[in-house]
Amino acid sequence: MARLIAKGPFDGVLPLEEGAVRVSAVDPGPITFVRPLHGQDEAVSAALEKATGAALPAPGTVATGRSARALWCGPGAALVLGAAVEDLPGAAIVDQSDGWAVARVEGADASAVLARLTPLDLRPAGFGAGQTARTLLGHMTAQITPVGENAFEVMVFRSMAESFVHELRRAMGFVAGRARIG
């Protein structure tokens, strides 16, 4: 009889460290996509806040509650991380826990490495605590959220996990090489 073994999206490829950057896998807990149905934004936001402590976030922001974080991920939509959201009257909800790969990119050169892969301005003055963005990262769609000084949480679709690490490894090599030369 075959035995199936559960594996995380980054098993065998993370952690990774080069130069002044470290990358590690993150287990965000349950991930739920939430989108209020037409005209239900306020009611859904109140119900989400009651359930998790986090209301629906404003565009480009993160709402943090007692048991979850809600990341804006597009017009009228959020990804809720950290708590299962099973029923929100007036909302479409989809459990996407197994569909995402989440990594923490941190270190003195973290923003320089990510800047090689994304068009976002990652400087803290323009993209800091409490903000998030759905953007391109190399050839992939990603959700990038600052989570501390020189630290970012990056979410990519699980099917892109190894491509993400490949792109990141190359960018880390370029940035570390520049530091060695210069």
N, C-alpha and C positions, 0 to 999 in steps of 0.2 A: 504494500500500500504506500502510495506517495505521501510524503509529509510536506505540507506547505509551511513556509516560514515567512512571517510578516516582516517586511523590511521598510525602513523609512526611505524617503526620496533621496536622501544624501548618503545612504549607507555605502561605505567604501570610497567616497570621494571627499568627505569632510570629516574632521576639521582640516583646515589649510592655513598655513602661515608663510608669509614671505615679506621680507623687508619690515616695514612698520604697519603691517595689516594682518589681522587674523579673521578667519571666517569660520563660523560654527553653525551647526544646525540648531534650529529652535523648534520646540514643540509648543505651538500656540494653543493647544487644546482644540475644542470644537470650533469650526469656522462655518458661519451661516450667512448666506446672502439674504438681505432684507430689502424689499422694495414696496413701499406703500402703494395701494391701489389708488386710482384717481380720487382726489379729494380727501384722502384718509391720512395725510401726513401728520397732522397734530395728534390724532388719536393713536396712531402707530408709535409715534415718538414717545408719547406718555406711557403707553403700554410697555415699550422696550425699556424705558427708564425705570418703571416699576419692577420689571423682571430682573434687570441687570445693574441698574444704577447709571447706565449710559443711554442718553437719548440719541436720536438720529443726529449725526454730525452735520455741521454746515459744510458747504463745498470746500474741499482742500484741507479739512481738519479731522482731528481725532477726538472723540468723546470718550472719556475714561470713567468707568463706574466701579462699583464695589466688586463685581465678579467678571467684568468683561470690558473690552475696548471696542468701540464702533469706529471703523475707518470709512470715510467717504470714498466711494469708488466709482462715482459717475453721477450724472443728474438723477436725483431722487433715490439713490441707492447707497447701501452700506454693507460692509463686511463686518460681522460681529465675531470677535475672537475671544475665546476663553470661557464661554458659557454656552451651553446648548440652548437654542431658541426653538421651542417646539410649536408654539402657537401664538400668533399675533393677529387678532381679528383685524381685518382690513388691510392685510399685507400678504404679498407673495413671499414665501420663505423657502430657501433651498439649502439643505445641508451640503456644504462643499468641503468638509474636513479632509477627505482623501484626495481632493483635486489640487491642493496647493503644496508647495515646498517653501519653507520659510527659513531664512538664514540671517544671522547677525554678522555684519561687516563692520569691524571696528579697528581702531588704531590711528596713529598720527596721520597716516596717508590714506585713510579710508575714503575721504571725499575726493582725493586726487585719482584714486583707482576708479571709483564710480563715475567720475566726470569723464573718463575715457569711454564710457559706455552709454551715458544718458545725456540728453540735452538739458536736463534740469540744472539750474543754478543751485548748487548744494551748500553755498555759504550760509552759516547760521543766521545772518541778518535777514536773509530772504526765505530760508527754509529751515525752520528750527522746531523746537519743542511744540507739540500740539498740532503739527501739520503733517500731511501725507499727500502723495500724488500717485496717480495712475499714469504711467509713462512708458516709453520704450527703454529697454536696456539691451543694447546690442540689437539683435533682430527679434527680441521677445517683448511681450507685454509684461510689465511688472508693477507692483505696488511698492513704493519706497516711503519709509517712515523714519524720521530721525528719532532715536530712542535714548540719546545721551550725547555727551561731548565726544565728537569723533566716532559716533556709533550710529548705524542705520540698520533697520530691519527691512529685508528685501523679500518680497513674496513673488514667486513665479509659478506658473502652472506646473504641476508635478511632472508632466511629460517633458518639460524643459529643464529639469533639475541638472542633468549632466551637462547640457549645453551651457547653462548658466555658470556652472563651476569652470568649464573650459574657458569661457569668455573672461571670467573673473581672474583665473590663473594667468592668462596672457596679459591682462591689464596690470595685475600685480607685478609680474615680471618686468614690464616696461617701466613702471614707476620705481621699483626697487633698483633697476639698472641705472636709471637717471640719477638716483641718490648716490650710487656707488661711483659714478663718473664725476659728478659735479659738486 
